Amino acid sequence: MAYWMTFWKLIDVGLGDPDELARRIDGMSEHDLVEFYWTYEECAADLKDEEFLRYVSPPRTEDYVDDLAQWVVAQGLGYYEDIMMQPAKIPPELPLGATVSPWTGLVSLVYRQRYNAPVRFREDPPPGQSFDDHPSCRSARLEGPTTA
């Protein structure tokens, strides 16, 4: 959650100056690329529940719903929170002339160019680190298995 406000500030940058956000993404650390990517994906995923989908026009293909959810996130925190609080406000379709957000695709491209791999999951170690070296994996190993 610590990255939450940083994420939305970056989205605001993209609303005002998409080229500037593209430059910032290109300059992000490996950790920040991962955080931006997964925060964006999680926010978009929140908009794909049935409580939102009932207001989306057919055809509700996975790609169509994903494009709409990505677009909503790209409109900024105020718009996103408004939709989250009132699902009926989600647009039934992408507004005429709207373009789908390129941000997760750009992060994926930058990450692949730098690390020759898809964007890692947050809990996975960064490129060049093993699971044994990664703090979250090391602490889980030290604590031992959990029992039900």
Salt bridges, closest charged atoms under 4 A:
GLU20 OE1 - ARG23 NH2 3.06
GLU20 OE2 - ARG24 NE 2.94
GLU30 OE2 - ARG120 NE 2.55
ASP32 OD1 - HIS31 ND1 3.51
GLU35 OE2 - HIS31 NE2 3.94
GLU35 OE1 - ARG122 NE 3.28
GLU42 OE2 - ARG122 NH1 2.57
ASP66 OD1 - LYS48 NZ 2.62
ASP82 OD2 - LYS89 NZ 3.27
ASP132 OD1 - ARG141 NH1 3.22
